[in-house]
Every structure is written in C-alpha cells, then in structure tokens.
C-alpha cells in the first residue's frame, strides 16, 4: 500500500496531461514481468536501475526519462546509493571493521539495499559473501534493518540512501544512536551516504509501445519540471531527459559474475515493483518497479479499441504478440529476424511459435501458416 500511495501522484498526473489515455498502477514481479512483456501487455516499465539492466539484457527497452527524486529536505536529486551504518559504541568505525560481524539488509538482490554496498566492501577487501560475515535478510519494509541494528540483533545495517533522513523526520530515529560508515565519500549529496552515486530510476518503454503514446508520455514527464507543484496532481518526483545507466550495468554484471553470488533468494520471485497501465479512452476518466519493478508502466487500448488484443484466427484465440509472430512467420522471416523486429529473444519467439503450433494443431510452420490462412478465408 505504501508503494501504491507513493506512485499515485504519477498516475493522476499522467491521467490529466496525456490526452486520450487513462493510467493504472499495477504491481508485477520479477517472475511475471518477462511473460507480460512477451505477451505485449506492457508498454512502459518503472523500476530501479538494477532491475532495469537485468531486463534490458533480454528485452528491447528504451529509457525515455530518468527520475529526479525529491529528497527529505525538499531538494531534487538524480542519484542515490547505499548507507551503511552501525550503533554508536559498537566499536565499528570503518568498513574493514565489519568483517566477521552480523550485517542486516533487505536481500542480496536489492540494488540500493545491498548490491551497491557490496561493491564498496569489495573495494576495501571485504567480501560480504565469503561466509565469514553473517548476513541477515529481513525483506521489506526496509525500516526493519534499523530495528535489527538498534535492537542489537545485527551489528551493521545496509539501506538505501535517504531512509535515515526519512525516519528522522518522522521521529522514528535518533541520529545520536547511529554512526554512518564511509560517510565522507560524497559531500555534495544532501543525504547521508556510504557509496558512490548511481542514477535514479529509469522510466522505460518496451519495443512494441506505440510511438505516439511514447512521445506523449515523454513530453508529459519532461514538462512537469516547468509546472507549479499544484499542477502536478500530487506527483512529488520530477523527471529529466535520460541519463546513462552504464554504472548500474557494470555493477550488476560484477555482482552476477560466476565468481559472485549465484541463484536468486527464495523470496525474490515475489519481489514487486510498480508499473503504470495506460488504457486509451475517448473521454478521460486508472510499475509502479516495479517495479517495483524495482519498481516498473503498462499501456493498453480501451475497451472500444481492444478488438485486436482479443483476436481469433482460424477460430483459435491468440494473443496480440502471437498474432505478430504468426504474421512474420507467414512472411517468411526467420526466428532471429522476428526476434530483432519485435525486440524479444529468439527463445521467446520459439516459445510463441510452439504455442501457435499447439493451438492450431500444426506440426510445422508451413502447416501453421496454411491452417491460419484457410481459417480466415
């Protein structure tokens, strides 16, 4: 609910300023997002840069805007990182002191909540994943990391930058209780931070997003900076033109390297980020990243325009993506050519081809094309 509330201003803003479309916040998981991209259900994804770089390895995504997050002090920041902290008086003053202690974090697949900090420890010769350090994964909400450290159940905590300031402003944390490790790494950032900065969340379009919708959403996001706060319909964050995400790619590649951690934690399949779903309407009336994801925005035609999303070919119901694949098969394109044109992987093309063969009762692509053609004649 907190995440839905956080992004509700973005939904209201897009509803108001993008003509002919309505938007809806929808959470998806790391497990469900790929299939929904492949089925042509998603047009935009809003998630953290770690999730984004994982997805872009498999799918064709284009960042149309980068987030300018409103920090607790009211300023806007284009980057974020990790804050690594301990209880005052625990005898932990530098990153090297953490080795062999108990460290609390959200999960090892959390980008700002673990991976960014993991890199900082690596740089000083401390490997959090070599078994010498006890890792305590608490899941969301991230506030629990502070509870464990201040309660003495962990020696060190890792959190996303900005959370300390948020808890202090809410009266839930006394700064006198904590010490921030590596706190001099960046004097220019308005929040306490223990790492280098990484770009804020990307707002990305998938390959099949209609160009007209992509342009309208891009213009709407970039125009928000010039509007008074009262005309943003409760949207607290702003958006800039896309920034490079190479630093996030380098980090996730290093973290996922064979020598690094392997395999997802059991609960990662349920990690949600937010997506915004847009449905076109003649009269305006509903990722979120993922996200979250991370954290992520989906666009669909309205009921009066969704005939092509629910089509029947040869008496068999098929999805919009299956129809696209079928047409390209009929035109004689190879698996690789279809993959490039649709912005999906060859494996995904074969998945759709297999579904089509099953639905039509065909054994070969040639038989599939013949059955589909005769059914429409």
Order of alpha helices (4+ residues) and beta strands (2+ residues): alpha-beta-alpha-beta-alpha-beta-beta-beta-beta-beta-alpha-beta-alpha-beta-alpha-beta-beta-beta-alpha-beta-alpha-beta-beta-beta-beta-alpha-alpha-alpha-alpha
